[in-house]
Amino acid sequence: MIDLSELRSEIDIVDKQIVELFEKRMDIAAKVADYKIANGKKVFDKEREDIKLKSVKELAHSDFNKVGVEEIFSQLMSMS
């Protein structure tokens, strides 16, 4: 049986990866916004957001995780 400290160490590793990926995503989103502004496009695209939410939910393997993924990505898109 794995002990609690080993499980927490695994979570720490995953959390570090999540932060790195979050920052990478935010950098890319900023470039997308810059492009849209420079080209006279609306930054917010509801249709794209809806499509994106649907596609990431389909990546989750359980109904519980689908709800969580939708919440996370809704927040990510609102922050970016």
Helices and strands as residue ranges (DSSP letters): H 4-38, H 46-57, H 63-79
